[in-house]
């Protein structure tokens, strides 16, 4: 079951709201936990035991860290992180490591190891918890139900965002949902659903066609169209999921941090990573880059730390050499910017800096999307093909061009006003005109127009749901 499904929108979610609000206040965490475990089991019952096992291990480790002193605290932390990484390593990387070390080994021997849904995310949540407790950033959770809810909360258990424990600890104890919070969460969910169904999925069909064509016969026109569509698809797909998760959490009283901030308008790769998948960037910064020394130990060590972090970031996304290369590309670009290019980009015209960033990020997506590293190299060659005679092989229809135009505008923040908090907009409006007139305009124009547009987006999304085949979010595979 995924957010963008009829079952979730019209069955699970309404029932979850009814059960949650009908439960006594003290039992609401327990109710949310039960709903979250059911949600996870509906799509991954085979590995529910792994999720529960890691919850128990890290809950006990957190208590031991808080109660221990000196070596015992470090031992408890090391054991918990070791178990978390061992689980991730076995289920996600065992086959990749085996076939990389022994190329002649038959991969069929490792096909019985199925990747548990969301393991990359809930392992990082567990590590965040024990490290935060060890550092004293937040107290250990005494109630196991509360801790289990933090790890398995259904809006983020499968594909994030990666919520660090100290950012949500207070909400596990006490939270309140005002009407405007609920309305804001509902709006955010609708916008995220539209990003996925109305923009990402249609563009994904074009990208899939382009990357499925033999690279030897792929024209440059088709290759560039497919790459542009994928560049927009992955942004709207994952930012759409994040919007839906943030909206859902808000309706239950939890406030998640933003996960995307229009990354394609960045003026450097460094800025791109401050805007793209922000929760993952922050996690690697706080729990890996800074512990490695960050930028405090000289230029050479800084370059090493950046390269290491982004090699691991690439590997986190998938157990394949193409992801490692993708991470290495970003690590290399960050090192080059740190070495001097970044200073040039700051002084360069904004259009030039943004064009550079968009070009290198887009080109890097090739190896991320290609089924194999060799396929990615072939796709790069296809981008240079001048022959456009096979452009019609992809057959983009008129609807696709409209979607592509909307996606290009949306990726630049042209529609930002739709997702901003309505009270902030009203306050800005009152500051410019007479308060009484502002109230009238707010009701008649701002709220009315926004609600009409949101209703239209919801209708379009449901129509797409009714006609679409199963198409899960891209980040489910990670």
N, C-alpha and C positions, 0 to 999 in steps of 0.2 A: 504493500500500500504506500503510495506516494502522495504528496500534497496536491499534485496536479492530476487527481483522479476523481471520478464520480463518487467512488466509495468513500474517499476521505471528506470531500466537500459537503456531500449531502447525507452522509451517514455517521462516520466516526466523529467528525468535528462537532456537529450539533449535539450529538449524544454526550461527547466529552464536556461541552459547556454546561449542559443540564446537570450531569452528575457532579461536576466540580462545584457549581454554585449551590446545588442542593445539599452538599456535604457540610457538616459542621466545620467551623473555621479550623479547629485543631486537627481535623481529619483530612484537610484538603491536600496536604503534601502526600499523604498515603493514597488518596484518590488519584492524584496526578501520577504517582509512581505506578499504580496499577494500570492506568490508561497508557502510560509510556511503555511499560513492558508488553502490554497487549499489542501496541502499535509496532514495536520492534519484532515481536514474535510473528506477527502477521506476514512479515516479509523475510524473516531470518530465524525461524524457530530452531533450525539445526544448530545454530551457534549461540542461542540464548544462554546456554551454560557458561560460555566463555565470558560474556558480558557480566554475568552475575559473579563468576569466580574472581575477575579482576576488581569488581566492586568490593568484595569481601577482603581481598588481599590489601588493597589500598586503604580501606577503612581501618583495618587493624594496624597497618603501618602508620597511619596518621596518628592514631592513639598512642602507639609506641614512641613515635618521634616526640610528641608533646610531653609524654611522661618521662622520657629517658634523659640521659645526660651524656655528653661527650661522645665516646665511641659507640655507645648503644644507639644514639640518635642517627649517627652516620650509617651504622649497620642497617637500621630499619629503613632508612631512605634508600640505601644501595640495593637492598633486597627488593623493595617495591619497584623501583625503576628497572631493576634487572628482570623481574618477572614481566613487567609491562613490555619492555623491549624484546624479551624472548618470545612472547606471544606474537608481537608484531612481526618479528623476524621469521618465525616459523611459518606462520600462515601466509605472509605476504612475499617473503624473499627466499624461502628455502629452495623452491624450484629454480628461481633465477640464479642463485649462487651455485647450485649443483650443476646446472647446464653451462654456466660461465666457466667454472673450474674444470669441468669434464665435458667439453663440447660434444664428445661422442656419445654421451649418456642419452638414453631415450627419454624424452620429456614425459612420456605417458606414465612413467613411474611416479611422477609428482602431480598428476592431474587429479588425484584423489584429495589433494589439499585445496579446499575451496576457500576463497577469500571471504571472511565474515563481513557482513554489511556494516560499514561505518567504523571498522576497527582502527583506521588511521586517526579518526577523530576522537573516539572515546579513550584510546590509549593516551593521547596527548592531554585529554582532560584529567585522567588519573595522575599523570606525571605532574601536571600543573598543581594539583591538590597537594601531593606529598611535598613538593618543593616549596610551595607557599607556606605550608605548616612548618617545615624545617627552617625557613627564613624568618618566621614570625610575622609574615604578612597577613595571616589570618589564623584564628584558632582552629584546632582540630574539631571536626564535627562529631558530637557525641551521639546524636540520634542517627542510627544507621539508615533509617528511612529517608531522612533529609539528604544524606550523602548519596544514597542510591538514586534519588531524584536528580541531583546535580549531574550525575554521570549519564543517566538514561532519559532525561527530559526529552519528550518526543520531538519538539521543534528542532533540536540540534544534534540528536544522537547519531543520525545517519550521515549527514553531510555538513555539519557545523552550522553556524560559525563556531570556532574554537573559543569557548567561554572560559576564561581563567577563573579559578575558584575564588580568589579574593575580590573579583568584580561582582560576584553574585551571592556571596556568603550572607550578606545582610538580608537579601530578599527571601532566602530560605527560612528565615526566622519571622519576618514581618513584612507584609506587602499589602498594598491597597490598590484597588482598581477603580479609578474614577470614570465617569461616563465618557469624558473626552479622551481618556487613555484607551478605552475599549474601541471608540470610534476611530481613533488614530490607528490602532492596531488592525482593525478591519480594513481600513483604506490601504494600509501598507501591504496587507495580504493580497488584496485585489490587484494592486499595481504589480506585485511580484508574480502573480499568476499570469497576468497579461504579458509580462516580459517573457515568460517561459512559453506560453501557448501561442501568442499572437506574433511574437518576433523571433525568439530563439529557434523554435521547432521548424517553421518554414525556411529559415536561413540554413538550418542544419540539413535539410533535405538537399539543398544545392551543394553544400560542402561535402556531404556524403557521396554525392554523384561524382564530384570532381576528384576526390581522393580515392574513389573506387576505380577510376579509369586507368588503364595501363599508362605508365608515365611515358613510354616510348611514343604513344599516340596522342598524348595530352598537349593541346595547344596552349600557348602562353595566355590567351584570353580566358580560356576555361580555368587554367591554373590560378590566375590572379583573382578571378571571380570566386572560385572556391575558397581561396585563402581569405579574402575579405569577408566572405560570409561566415567562415569559421571564426575569424577574429571577433566578429560581432556576436556570433552564436554563443561562444563560451562566456563572453561577458554578460549577455542578457540571461543566459541559462543560470549561471552561478549567482549573479547579483539578484536575479529573480528569486532563486531559492532562499538567499539570505534575507531578502525583503519579506518573504513569506514567513520565515522562521522568526524574524524580529517582530513582525506583526502578531503572530500567534502567541509568542512569549508575552508581549505587551498586554494581550487580552486576558492573560492569567496573572498579571502583576509583576512580571519580570522585564527588566530593561536591558536588552543586549546592546553592546556597542556596535557602531556602524562597521560594515565589512567591506564596502566599496565606496569610493568617492571619485567617480568619473576618471578612472586611471588613464584613459586614452587622450586626455588633454595635458598629460604630464610633460614637463620640459626636460626631463632626464630619466634614465632608468632608475636612479635612486628615488626620485619622486614617484615614479610608477609604483614601486614597491611600498611606498607610504600610502598609496591609494588603492592598490589591488590586493584582495584577500588580506585585509588589514589584520585580522585575527591571527592568521598564520604567520605573517611577517612579524607581528609583535611577539608571538610565541617563540619563534626562532631567535629574535633579538634578546629576549629576557632570559630564556632558558638554555641558550647555546652560544650565541655570539658574545654577549657580555661575559659569561663565565670563561670563555676562551681567552678573554682579554680585551675584546672589542677593539677600539682604536687607541688604547692607552699604552701600547708597548712598541711603538714605532711603526713606520710605514710598512716594512716587510711583513711584520706579524699581522698587521691590519689586512694586508692583501691576502695572506694565508687564511685568516679567519673568514674573510668574505668568500673566498673560493670554497672553503670547507662547508660553510653554511649553505651555500647555494648548490653544491653538489648533493648534499643531503636533502635539501629542499626538492631538488629534481627527483631524487630517489624516493622521497616520501610520496610523490605523486604517482609513482608506478614502478613496478619491478621490471624494468626494461632499459637497455642502453640508450634508447631514444630519450627517455626522461633524464638520464644522467647527463647526456649531451645538452639537453635543454637547460638544465641547471647550470652546467659549465658555461654555456653561452652567457647567461645572465650574470654569473659570477665574474666572468672575464670583463663584461661591459661595466660592471660596478667597479672593478679594479682600475680599469682605464679611466673612468670618470674620477675616481679618487686620486689617480696619479696626475691629473691635470685637465682632462677633457671637461670635467664638471665646471671648472672655473671659466672655460671658454663658453660653455652653454649658458652660464649665468649672464655673460656679457652679450651673447648673441641675441638677435631679434627673436621674440617669442615664437613667431611662425617657424623660423628655422629650427629652433630647439624642439618644438613640438613635432615637426616633421621628422626630424632625426629619431626621436624617441618612438613615435608611432611606427616608423619603418623598421627599426631593429626589433621591436617587440613583435610586430606582425610576422617578420621573417622567422623569428624564433619559434612561432607557433607551428611552423611546418613540421619540425621533428617531434613536437608535442602531439600533433594530430596523426601523423603518418603511422600506419600499422607496424612498420619496421624502420630501423635506422637507414637501411638501404633504400627503402621506399621514400624516406624523407630526402635523401640525397638526390634521388631521381626527380622528385618534385621540384627541388631547387633548380635543376637543369631545365625542367619544363617551364618554369617562370621566365626563362630567357628565350623561349621559342618565339620568334616573331610571327609565325604563321597563325592566323586567327580563323582559318577556314572551317575549323571544327567547333567554332563557338556555339553553334546551335545544338551540339550534342547534349548539353545540359538542359536545354529548353526552359529557361526561366520565364515564367508567365508574368502577366501584368501585375498580378497581386504580389509577386515576389519583388518586383521593382518598387512597389509602394512600401512594402515592408522594409526593404533595404534603405529607402530614403528616410523612413521613420527611425530606423535603427541608427543611422548616421547622425541624425539630429539628436536622438535620445542619448547617445554615447557622449555627446558634447555638453550635456546638461541643459539643453534647450527646454526640456519639459520639467525642470526642477521644481517649479512652483506647484506642480501637481502633488508632489510627495512631501512638501514642507508642512510643518505643523500649522494648522489653520489659525491658531491663536496668535502665532508669531506674525503671520500675514496680516491679521486684523490689527495688531498693534502698530505695524509699519504703516498701515493705511490710515489709522487714526492720527498718526503723527504728521500726516500731510494735509489732512482736510478736517473740517468741522466734525467733532465726535458724533453728533446725531446723523450727519450725512454719511459718515464712515460706517455706522451701524447699518444703515439702510443698504449701502453698497455691498457691505460684507454679506448680508443676507440674500440680496437679490442677485448679485453678480458672482462674488467669490465662491460662496458656499453652493449656490445653485449650479453654476457652471461646473464646478468640481464634481458635484454629485452626479450630474448628467453624464460627464465623461467617465467617471468611475463605473456607473451603471452600464454604459456602453462597452467598456472594457470587460466587465464581468460577463455580459451577454456574448461578446465575441469569444472570450475564453471558453465558456461553456459549449458554444457551438464547435469550437476546435476540439474540445474534449470528446464531444459526441461522435466526431468523425475520425479522430486520430487513432492510430495504432499505439501500442504501448511504447513510450519513449521516455525512459527515465532520465533524471538529471545527469549531466556529464560527470559531476564529481562523485556520483555514487560508486564509480569504479575505483575510486581512490580510498 
